[in-house]
Amino acid sequence: MGLKISKMGPGKAENPSLLRVQHQLINYLSRSFYIRNLVSKQRRRMLVGGYDLDMSYITDRLLAMSFPAERMRSIYRNPLWQVKDVLDMRHHGHYKAGKGRTGLMVSAYLVYSGMSAEEALQVYAHKRTTNNEGVSIPSQRRYVGYWENTLSIPRGVDHDPPSVNSPEPCSRELVRIRLYDTVNTGSVFFVVSELQEVPGQRYCPPVEVFKSCCREVKKGCVRPNSSRYYLSFVDQGGEGNRSEPVEPHLVVQMDTESSVLYQKTCLDYCFEKPIKLTGDVRVIFYEKMIGGRLFYACFNTAFIRNSLLQFSVRDLDKIGKKGKSICGPAFCLELLFGPSRANYLFSASSGDFSED
């Protein structure tokens, strides 16, 4: 917003008169508080150096703001040249450039500085927004918690930074996907993808691993793979982190909730052969295989503490009216995994013990 008109910094235009008209139009419209306040919604704005900008100080040394814009987009977003003026004025020679992704990084820094994940998220929400809704995407909040779990704060040492103990890559076998208490639908399609490294690149693109359809579980139907046998190398009496070798033992996983399974409409998919997942995983659910996304869930396999991941409605990403329309009051998305560090052997329907 500009109460102050500064030199504009977009690229050169071929027509000088057109550039002059554009410059005058943008500066005229940028004087309108209404447009930018409308776009900012509940984010706090700051008056500084004669400008009204969408930015907030989370701490004295941490500033969060939306990505600056150029040309016509600067009418309703922070103009790049105004942001530059403010940062040159307050933080000359030392500054770096939303609510969600910015909030995730700011909260991660606050956790590194000594706050808990929940405290960091609350501080960011209070400092950055007027309605205390900062990082609202569940998976982003989840990953702030992951980050907290990787940090070890030194005891008895003041002002020493925490050490980062990144977990080793961990693969888990996805056995079943279930949507409990669904309404207005008899089937939901899903796509499982994971981030995979590309040699020579830092960006890890999502790669589709599996796709299929969850269908209604009806009473009396024969459900394959209701029990699974595994050869587990996890210590039966502990966390499985002993240094000496652990003798493998047979583990069976069975559906023990059958008494409540038919009380609500339940959509279910059991994998004939469990799929191996490693690292960052996203499971997207669709009304139809092409288009009509309902919601999705993101997680990292290294932070799965047991064999069952459960997501309520509030734990799902990008769930809109269409997604909520299929969720009953007790809705729950369940992802069932095989035991940690286990080798899949066979389904209960097979007649002998044979390695896969």
N, C-alpha and C positions, 0 to 999 in steps of 0.2 A: 504494500500500500504505500503510497508515497505522499507524505506531506512535503517531502523534499524531493526535488527532481535532480537526479544525478545522471552522469554520462552513461548512455546505454552501451552494452557490450556485445550485441549479436554480430554474426558474420556480415561481411560486406554484401550489399545488394547490387545488382547490375544497374538498376535505375535509381539514381540519387533522389529524385523527387518522390518515388514510391517509398524509399527508405525514410524520408523526412515525414511523410504522411503517416507511415506505420509508427514511427517514433512518437509523433504527437498523439496518435490515437491511443497507444498503449499507456502513455503517461497520463492522458486524460482519464482513461478508464481505471487506471491503477489508483486513482484518488477515491474510488468508491469503496468504502468500508464494507458495504453490504455483500458484494460478490465474494470477497475473500473470507469473510466471517461465515458465509453460507457453506463454503467448501470446507472450512476448518471444523465445522460441526462442534464437538465438545472439546477439541484441543485448545489449550491455552495459547493466547497470542501475547506478544511482547512489543511494547513501544520503546524503541531505542534509536537514537541518532536521527529522529524525525521520521522513522519508518515504523509501520505496523506490520510485524512479521509473525508467521506461524513457527515459533520456536520457543523453547523453554529451557531454563537452567535446572538440571536435575541436581547437580552439586555445583560448587563454585568453579570447578574445572571441567564439568561435563555438560555439554549443550546438545539438545536433541531438536531436530527440525525435519520438515519434509524436504524432499529433493528439490533444489531450486530449478526454476524454469526460465526459458528464453522465449522471445517473440510473443506470439499471441497467448501462449499458455501462462505467461507472466501476468496476465490480466487477473487470473483467479488463483495463482500460486505465488510463492516467494520468487520475485525476480532475481535472477542470478547476480545482476550488478548491485542490487540493494543488499543482498546477503554478503557479497564481497566487501562492500563499504563497511558494513557493521562488523564483520570479522576482522577486517584490517584495523578498524578503530579499537576493538576490544582485545583481540588476540592476534596481533600482527606477527606474522611469521610462524604461527603455530595453531593451526586448526584443521579439522577434517570434517567432511560431510558424512512424516510417516509415524507411524504409531507402532506398528507391529515389528517389522524387521529392525527398525531403530531401537525399539524398546527391548527387543531380545538382546541386542549387543550392549545396550546401556545396563540392563539388568545383570548380564553376565559379568560386566566389569564391577558392578556393585557387589556381587557375590565374591568375586576375586578380592575385593577390598575388605571383606570380612562380614558382610551381611549374609543372612540366610536367603534362600531362593524366594521364599514367600515375602520376606521383608523387603527385598530388592524390588520385587514386582509391585508391592504396595507403594513404596517410595516413588517409583517411576510414575505410577498411575496418578498419585497425588500431585506431583510436580508438573506433569506433562498435560493432564486433562482436567477439565472442570467437573466431570462426572465420575471421577475415580475409576474409569475403565481404560486402563493402559494397554498392556499386552493381552488381547482378548482371544487370540487364536489358541485353542487348547494345546496343540502340538508344540507351539513356541514356548508356552509356559512349561510344558513337560521337559523340553530340552534345557531350559534354565535349571530345572531340578537335576537333570543328568549332569550338567556342568558342576553343580554343587557337590555331587557325589564323587567327582574325580579329584577334588581338592583336598589336600591335607595341610592343615594349619599348624605350623611349628609351635610346640609348647614351651613356655618360658622364654621365648625370644620375641622381643618387641620390634615391631615394624619390619619383620622379615616377611617377604611374600610367601604365600602358600605354594606348596609343590603340586604339580599337576601329574596325576597318575592316570594316564589314559588307559582304558581297559583294552585288553587284547581282543582282536577280532574274534567274535564268537558266532558260530553257526547254530541255528535251531531249526528243527523240523516241524513245519506247520502240519498238523494232523486234521484239524476240523475248523470250520467257520460256522458260527451259529448266530442268528439274530432272534433274540427271545422277546416275546410280546410285541408282535407286529400286527398292524391293522390295515385294511383296505388294499391288501396285496397278497398274492400267492407265490410270488417269486421275485428275486432281486439278483441282478447280475453283479459280478465283482471282477476286478482286475488287481492282481498283486504285482507290484514292481519294487525293485530295489536299486539303490544308487551303486553304480559299478565304475571302477576306475578306468580311465583311458590313458594308455601310455603316452607320456609327454604332455599331458594336460592336467591342470589343477581341478577343472570342473568335472564333476562326476554326474553324468546324465542318468535319469531314471530309465531302467531297462525292464520291460515287461517280462515277468517270470511265469505267470499262470493266469488264466481267466476261465470263469465258468459261471454257474448260476446256483444260488441257494433256493431250494424249494421247500414247500410246506411239509413238515413232519406230521404224518397222520397216524392216529392210534391204530395199532395192530399191524402196521407195515413192518417188513423185515428191514432192519437198519444194518447195513454192512459196516464192518470195522467198529463195532460197538466196543470192542476191547482190543488193545494192542499190546504186544509183548516187545520188550526192549532188553538188550544187554547193556546194563548201566555200569559206568565206571565211577560214578559218584559215590563217595563214602556214605554208607547208610547212617552213620552216627554223627556226621558233621557237615561242613560246608563244601567238602570236595576239594579242599585246597592243601591237602597233606602232600609232603614232598615224596614220601615213599609210595611205591606202586599200590594200587587198590585192586583187590580181586574183583572181577566183574560179577555181577549178580543179576538174576532175572527180575524184571519189573513188569507188572501188568497195569495198564491204565484202563479203567472201565467207566461207563456212564453211570454215575450213582444218583443222578438227579431225575431219574425216570418218573418218579412219583409226581414231580411238579412240571415235567416237560409238557404234558398235555393239558395243563390248566390254562395256558395261553397259546395263541398261535405262534408257532416257531418255524423259522426258515433255517435250513441246515444244509451244509455240504461237507461230506467226509471224503478226504483224499484217498484214493485207492493206494497211492504211494505218496507218503508225505513229501512235501517240497522243502528243499534246503534253502534257508534264508540267512543272509549275513549282513550285518551293519544296519544302515538306514533303510527302512521298509515303509511303503505306503500301500494301503489297501483302499481302493476306491469302489464305491457302490453306485450302481446305476439302475434307473427305472427300466431302461432298455439298454441293450449292448451298445447301440450307437446313440449317443446323446443322453439327455435326461439325468445328469449326475445328481445323486441324492446327498451324499456326504463322503468323507474319507477319514481315515485314521493313520497317523504316522508314529513310528516308534523305532527304537534301536535294539537289536537283538542282544547286545552286550549288557543291557540293563533289565532283562527279563529275569525276575527273581525266582519264579516258579514256573509251572507248566501252563498257567492260565492267565491271559490278559483279558480284562473286562473294561468296556467303555460304556458309560451312560450317555445320554443325549448331550449333556454339557461337555463331555470329553471328545466330541466329534468335531472335525473341522468343516467349515463352510456348509453347515446344515441350515437350509432355508425352509420355506413353507412346504415345499414338495417333500423334503426329507422328513420334516417333523410330522407330516401327514400320515406316514406309515408307522410311526412310533407310538406304542401304547404307553400307559402310565408307568409300567415297570420295564420299559424297553432296556435291553442290554445287548451289546455286541460282544461276543466271546470268541477269542482266538485260542485254540488249544494246541499246545506244543508238546513234542516228546520230551522226555527227561533231558536235562542238560548233559552234554558230552556223552550221549547215548548212541548206540548203533541200532538202527531199526532192523528187526528180524523178520517178523511175519505177522499176519493178521490172525485173529482167533479162528477164522474159518478154515485155515490150513491145517493139515493133519500131522505135520511133523515140523521139527525145529530146523530151519535152513536159513543161512545168511542170504540177505538180499544182494 
